[in-house]
């Protein structure tokens, strides 16, 4: 059952990105405004979960005075990651919106493991891991590079692909930061709530300034818009909690692989059938093979 939960957690991610993109169009505001609404809803969802679990909502004072300041950066990194996905989704489609951040996550993950960044356990870079990265890059190349008649189409997508790459590096940093915070305060659920809360506060400031107030929030509740446009934040909370629940049981590496499997499978389905507003795109045999090759690379990198 934990393995099924891991795959379902991965399936949540492309759904969340599509919903938040729809939310952005519904609000008729910028990407930060849509992220703001998503983070607020995610924060409220995690608040309810913490109350159900009976967790204290207070943080020991010595956590602020004796621990490194970066333990509070998880929410800010999440803001960048979520907002970047909303921005690049219309330009890259669901598959590339997932693939490019995955590449960033793997690259940053190697740095974190090798140098023990953010108090993470050291896992030195090896030739076997290098082989996994090469296989991973080959799979990503097969998915991303399409045979298009005009070379300019590749150039026009490059900035968005780079944004996705950097967003993935930030997302990879968020996990060990929140994990260490969870150890310090004794609850991963409480740590996730703090992360979402910090992100929500940042976005409330940025969103309010960029849109000159919060009047556009009412657009999400206007007639004619589906109720699920507000569910992206709750799905993000589900993803965080699912991984927090299964990682101690099956291991972090296996949890990541299962999430990536669900993530990539869901993204291909979104592109193929145009679910939730995604543009329908023909998925080639090479792209399907690329997903398989990429997954093999992820297995080698994460398990060895």
Buried (B, 14 or more C-beta within 10 A) or exposed (E): EBBEBBBBBBBBBBBBBBBBBBBBBBBEBBBBBBBBBBBBBBBBBBBEBBEEEEBEEEBEEEBEEEBEEBBBBBBBBBBBBBBBBBBBBBBBBBBBBBBBBBBBBBBBBBEBBBEEBBBBEEBEEEEEBEBBBEBBBBBBEBBBEBEEEEEEEEEEBEEBBEBBBBBBBBBBBBBBBBBBBBEBBEBBBBBBBBBBBBBBBBBBEBBBEBBEEBEBBEBBEEEEBEEBBBBBBBBBBBBBBBBBBBBEEBEBBBBBBBBBBBBBBBBBBBBBEBBBEBEEBEBEEBBEEBBEBBBBBBBBBBBE
